[in-house]
Amino acid sequence: MAEAPLIFQDLFYVWLVGLVGGLLAHMLKQPLLLGYMLGGILISPFTPGPAVHHVETIQHLAEFGVVLLMFSIGLELAPVGLRRIGKGSVVIGTLKTLLLAAVWIGLGWKWGWPLSQSIILGFALSVSSTMVVTKMLMERKELKTSYGELLIGITIIEDCVMMALLLFLPLLADPTQWQATSIIWVVAKSIAFLAVIFILGSRLVPRLLALVSRANDPELSLLVLLVIALGVAVIAVWSGLSLALGAFVAGLVVSGSETTSQTMGRMLPMRDLFVVTFFVSLGVLLDPFLVARQWPLFLMWLGFVLACNWIISTLLSLALRLPWHDAWRVGVGLSQIGEFSVVLCTIAKPLGLIPDHVYHLVVAVSLVSIVVNTFVFNLLSQVPSMLSALRSHPAKL
């Protein structure tokens, strides 16, 4: 019983630094998730000062945050929502991710990385953050612009590519299973899982939601969504798939229901609380001194992420005949990695797909790339107005 108060103390630390970090990030016009991760470093066992004791418990709570995050993404990426994504977003999102992943896999082969590690890092260092892009566009009131809608569509497509990759993580963890029959088995098992879940979901979920809605009780409405999200996630694990993928599929299953859209508003505060816990836990698990000891590798990875993401995204945008003023904004907006990169590495590390020092480097690159990207995007977005002002008021000779 003496240990129990320490758990509540740890939660207090986590949410306190999340609050302080989030407020500082808001004041500095940075994404909140950046403040959460930096706050987590303050209470990390690797840094001096107060530290959490039950790191494993915090990790479990963070995993629940991942489940709720994936569930809500599934709701947002339902077929109705996907139909709103244009062809340009599909082309750029898919090609950008695959081209950048191929570049990193090639570099990994040259540097002698295991193939599984190269694949994980190739995708983790190639996918931009939907949350960061959305935040930057919202702050500038540019969500409804042509390039703003394109940017959001691209990041959504990248998220879909990452969800497909999650299917093959268990297979990547066991090189002896890298055979055509194993790949076919994974695909067949995944299709069977999806078919069963969607068939049962189309028959049982609407009746269950209708039954709960007749009770007209907000608590029951929230509880039924949690049961569906966790239930499908657990079934996915029993099927040899990932918890995150199961939660994502659960979101797809219950999407489109009027009851779901009403109840999701009540779930959002709970989701956001555990998502904060997840991002703070990333800072808790990050060893800044290990990253500092590998600063040449860190700077090289950071430079590759910033430069390659910008160059390839801009070139693909120009190839689709986007105007230059939109193409460079798309390129700059996608020049970072964020939450899904870290989620992928968080899932891959326990499977032995990446070592600890690589995990720490990816989290650190994500942190710094978000800072640099936000600063550069805000700075470059002011260039057109500055040039217009110069043309309107030329300097007197």
C-alpha positions in Angstrom: 0.0 0.0 0.0 3.0 2.3 0.5 3.6 2.3 -3.2 0.1 3.4 -4.1 0.6 7.1 -3.3 3.7 7.2 -5.6 1.5 6.3 -8.6 -0.7 9.3 -7.9 2.4 11.4 -7.3 3.7 10.3 -10.7 0.3 11.2 -12.4 0.5 14.6 -10.7 4.0 15.2 -12.1 2.9 14.1 -15.6 -0.1 16.3 -15.8 1.6 19.2 -14.0 4.5 19.3 -16.5 2.0 18.7 -19.3 0.1 21.8 -18.2 3.2 24.0 -17.8 4.8 22.8 -21.0 1.5 23.2 -22.9 1.1 26.8 -21.6 4.7 27.7 -22.6 4.2 26.2 -26.0 1.0 28.1 -26.5 2.7 31.4 -25.4 5.6 30.7 -27.8 3.1 29.8 -30.6 4.5 26.2 -30.8 2.5 23.0 -31.1 1.3 21.8 -27.7 2.7 18.3 -28.1 6.2 19.9 -28.2 5.5 21.4 -24.7 4.3 18.1 -23.4 7.4 16.2 -24.6 9.8 18.8 -23.2 7.9 18.8 -19.9 8.3 15.0 -19.7 12.1 15.5 -19.9 12.0 17.5 -16.7 10.6 14.5 -14.7 12.6 11.9 -16.6 14.8 9.4 -14.6 17.6 10.5 -16.9 17.6 14.2 -15.7 18.2 15.7 -12.3 15.2 16.8 -10.2 11.9 15.1 -9.5 11.3 12.0 -11.4 8.5 9.5 -11.9 8.9 6.2 -10.1 6.4 3.9 -11.9 7.6 4.5 -15.5 6.0 1.2 -16.6 2.5 2.3 -15.2 2.8 5.6 -17.0 3.6 3.7 -20.2 0.5 1.6 -19.9 -1.6 4.8 -19.4 0.1 6.2 -22.5 -0.8 3.1 -24.5 -4.4 3.7 -23.6 -3.9 7.2 -25.0 -2.6 5.7 -28.2 -5.7 3.5 -28.4 -8.1 6.5 -28.0 -6.0 8.5 -30.5 -6.2 5.7 -33.1 -9.9 5.2 -32.5 -10.6 8.9 -33.1 -8.4 8.8 -36.3 -10.4 5.9 -37.5 -13.6 8.0 -37.0 -12.1 10.9 -38.9 -10.7 8.7 -41.7 -14.0 6.9 -42.4 -14.9 6.4 -46.1 -17.1 9.5 -46.0 -14.1 11.6 -44.9 -11.7 9.9 -47.3 -13.9 10.9 -50.3 -13.1 14.5 -49.5 -9.4 14.0 -50.1 -8.3 15.0 -53.6 -6.2 13.1 -56.1 -3.2 15.4 -55.5 -3.1 14.5 -51.8 -3.2 10.8 -52.6 -0.4 11.1 -55.2 1.9 13.3 -53.1 1.2 11.5 -49.8 1.9 8.1 -51.2 4.9 8.9 -53.4 6.5 11.2 -50.7 6.3 8.5 -48.1 7.5 5.7 -50.4 10.3 7.7 -52.0 11.7 9.0 -48.7 11.4 5.5 -47.1 13.4 4.1 -50.1 16.1 6.8 -49.5 16.4 5.9 -45.9 16.4 2.1 -46.6 19.2 2.7 -49.1 21.2 4.7 -46.6 20.6 1.9 -44.0 21.9 -0.7 -46.4 25.0 1.5 -47.0 25.6 2.0 -43.2 25.0 -1.7 -42.4 21.7 -1.5 -40.6 19.5 -4.6 -40.4 16.8 -4.5 -43.0 13.9 -4.4 -40.5 15.5 -1.4 -38.7 16.0 0.4 -42.1 12.3 -0.2 -43.0 11.0 1.2 -39.6 13.3 4.2 -39.7 12.6 4.7 -43.4 8.9 5.2 -42.7 9.3 6.8 -39.2 11.6 9.6 -40.7 9.3 10.2 -43.7 5.9 10.9 -42.3 4.8 14.4 -41.4 2.6 15.3 -38.4 -1.1 15.8 -39.0 -1.4 17.5 -35.6 1.5 20.0 -36.3 0.3 20.8 -39.8 -3.3 21.3 -38.6 -2.1 23.6 -35.8 0.0 25.8 -38.0 -2.8 26.2 -40.6 -5.4 26.9 -37.9 -3.2 29.6 -36.3 -2.9 31.3 -39.7 -6.5 30.7 -40.6 -5.4 28.9 -43.7 -7.2 25.5 -43.3 -9.6 26.3 -46.2 -6.9 27.5 -48.6 -6.0 25.4 -51.6 -2.6 24.4 -50.2 -4.0 24.1 -46.7 -6.5 21.4 -47.8 -3.8 19.7 -49.8 -1.5 19.6 -46.8 -4.1 18.1 -44.5 -5.0 15.5 -47.2 -1.3 14.5 -47.7 -0.8 14.0 -44.0 -4.0 11.9 -43.8 -2.8 9.7 -46.7 0.6 9.3 -44.9 -1.3 8.2 -41.8 -3.1 5.5 -43.8 0.2 4.2 -45.2 1.6 3.9 -41.7 -1.5 2.0 -40.6 -0.9 -0.5 -43.4 2.7 -0.9 -42.2 1.5 -1.8 -38.7 0.2 -5.1 -40.2 3.7 -6.3 -41.0 5.5 -5.3 -37.8 5.2 -8.8 -36.2 6.5 -10.3 -39.5 9.5 -7.8 -39.6 10.4 -8.8 -36.0 11.0 -12.4 -37.1 13.4 -12.5 -40.2 12.9 -16.3 -40.5 9.3 -15.6 -41.5 10.3 -13.3 -44.5 8.8 -15.6 -47.1 6.0 -15.2 -49.6 3.8 -17.6 -47.7 4.3 -15.6 -44.5 3.4 -12.3 -46.2 0.3 -13.9 -47.8 -0.7 -15.3 -44.4 -0.4 -11.8 -42.8 -2.5 -10.2 -45.6 -5.1 -13.0 -45.5 -5.3 -12.9 -41.7 -5.7 -9.1 -41.8 -8.4 -9.3 -44.4 -10.2 -12.0 -42.4 -10.0 -9.9 -39.3 -11.3 -6.8 -41.1 -14.1 -8.8 -42.8 -15.3 -10.3 -39.5 -15.1 -7.1 -37.6 -17.0 -5.1 -40.3 -19.6 -7.8 -40.8 -20.3 -8.1 -37.0 -20.0 -4.3 -36.7 -22.6 -3.7 -39.4 -25.0 -6.0 -37.7 -24.4 -5.6 -34.0 -22.9 -2.2 -33.5 -25.9 -0.2 -34.9 -28.3 -2.2 -32.7 -26.1 -1.7 -29.7 -25.8 2.0 -30.3 -29.5 2.3 -30.9 -30.2 0.4 -27.6 -27.9 2.7 -25.7 -29.2 5.8 -27.3 -32.8 4.9 -26.2 -31.5 4.9 -22.6 -30.6 8.6 -23.1 -27.8 8.3 -20.6 -24.5 10.1 -21.5 -22.5 7.7 -19.3 -23.7 4.6 -21.1 -23.1 6.3 -24.5 -19.5 7.0 -23.5 -19.0 3.5 -22.1 -20.2 1.7 -25.2 -17.7 3.5 -27.3 -14.9 2.6 -24.9 -16.0 -1.0 -24.9 -16.0 -1.2 -28.7 -12.6 0.6 -29.0 -10.8 -1.6 -26.5 -12.7 -4.8 -27.5 -11.7 -4.6 -31.1 -8.2 -3.6 -30.1 -7.9 -6.7 -27.9 -9.3 -9.0 -30.6 -6.7 -7.6 -33.0 -4.0 -8.5 -30.5 -5.4 -12.0 -30.2 -5.3 -12.2 -34.0 -1.6 -11.3 -34.0 -2.1 -7.7 -35.1 -1.4 -4.5 -33.1 -3.4 -2.8 -30.5 -3.2 0.5 -32.4 -4.5 -1.1 -35.6 -7.5 -2.7 -33.8 -8.5 0.7 -32.3 -8.2 2.3 -35.7 -10.5 -0.3 -37.2 -12.9 0.1 -34.3 -13.2 3.8 -35.2 -14.0 2.9 -38.8 -16.6 0.4 -37.7 -18.6 2.9 -35.6 -18.2 5.9 -37.9 -21.2 7.4 -39.5 -23.5 6.8 -36.6 -25.4 9.9 -35.3 -25.0 8.5 -31.8 -21.3 8.2 -32.3 -20.8 11.7 -33.5 -22.7 13.0 -30.4 -20.9 10.8 -27.9 -17.5 11.4 -29.4 -17.7 15.0 -28.1 -17.9 13.6 -24.6 -15.0 11.3 -25.2 -12.7 14.0 -26.5 -11.6 15.3 -23.1 -10.7 11.8 -21.9 -8.9 11.1 -25.2 -7.0 14.4 -24.9 -6.0 13.7 -21.3 -4.5 10.3 -22.1 -2.9 11.7 -25.3 -1.2 14.3 -23.1 0.0 11.4 -20.9 1.4 9.7 -24.0 3.4 12.7 -25.2 4.7 13.5 -21.7 5.7 9.9 -21.4 7.9 10.3 -24.5 9.8 13.0 -22.8 10.1 10.8 -19.6 11.6 8.0 -21.7 13.9 10.2 -23.7 17.6 10.2 -22.5 18.9 13.7 -23.6 22.5 12.8 -22.6 22.5 9.7 -24.8 21.3 11.9 -27.7 24.0 14.5 -26.8 26.7 11.8 -27.0 25.5 11.0 -30.5 25.2 14.6 -31.7 26.8 14.1 -35.1 24.3 11.3 -36.0 21.5 13.4 -34.5 22.4 16.4 -36.6 22.8 14.3 -39.7 19.3 12.7 -39.3 17.7 16.1 -38.5 19.3 17.6 -41.6 18.1 14.8 -43.8 14.6 15.0 -42.4 14.3 18.8 -42.9 16.0 18.9 -46.4 14.7 15.7 -48.0 11.1 16.2 -46.8 11.1 19.8 -48.2 12.8 18.9 -51.5 10.7 15.9 -52.4 7.4 17.4 -51.3 8.1 20.6 -53.3 9.2 18.7 -56.4 6.1 16.4 -56.3 3.9 19.5 -55.9 5.5 21.2 -58.8 5.1 18.0 -60.9 1.4 18.2 -60.3 1.4 21.7 -61.7 0.9 23.5 -58.4 1.8 27.2 -58.5 5.2 27.9 -56.9 3.7 29.9 -54.0 1.6 26.9 -53.0 4.3 24.3 -53.8 6.9 25.8 -51.4 4.3 26.1 -48.7 3.5 22.4 -49.0 7.2 21.5 -49.0 7.9 23.6 -45.9 4.7 22.4 -44.1 5.7 18.8 -44.5 9.4 19.3 -43.4 9.1 17.6 -40.0 8.1 14.3 -38.3 5.7 14.0 -35.5 3.3 11.8 -33.5 2.9 8.9 -35.9 6.7 8.5 -36.3 7.0 8.2 -32.5 4.0 5.9 -32.2 5.6 3.6 -34.8 8.9 3.5 -32.9 7.1 3.0 -29.6 5.4 -0.1 -31.0 8.5 -1.3 -32.8 10.9 -1.1 -29.9 9.4 -3.8 -27.7 9.4 -6.1 -30.8 13.2 -5.7 -31.0 12.9 -3.9 -34.4 15.0 -0.9 -33.3 17.5 -0.5 -30.4 17.1 1.9 -27.5 19.5 4.6 -28.9 17.7 4.7 -32.2 14.4 5.2 -30.4 15.8 8.1 -28.4 17.3 9.7 -31.6 13.9 9.5 -33.4 12.1 11.2 -30.5 14.8 13.9 -30.4 14.7 14.5 -34.1 10.9 14.7 -33.9 11.1 17.4 -31.2 13.7 19.6 -32.9 12.2 19.2 -36.4 8.9 20.5 -35.1 10.5 23.5 -33.5 12.5 24.3 -36.7 9.6 23.6 -39.0 7.2 25.8 -37.1 9.6 28.7 -37.0 10.5 28.4 -40.7 6.9 28.1 -41.8 5.8 31.2 -39.9 8.8 33.1 -41.1 8.5 32.2 -44.8 4.7 32.8 -44.7 5.4 36.4 -44.0 7.6 36.8 -47.1 4.8 37.5 -49.6 3.4 40.3 -47.4 6.9 41.8 -46.9 7.5 41.8 -50.7 4.1 43.4 -51.3 4.9 46.1 -48.8 8.3 46.8 -50.4 6.6 47.1 -53.8 4.0 49.4 -52.5 6.5 51.6 -50.6 9.9 51.4 -52.4 12.8 53.0 -50.5 13.5 56.5 -51.6 16.9 57.1 -53.1 
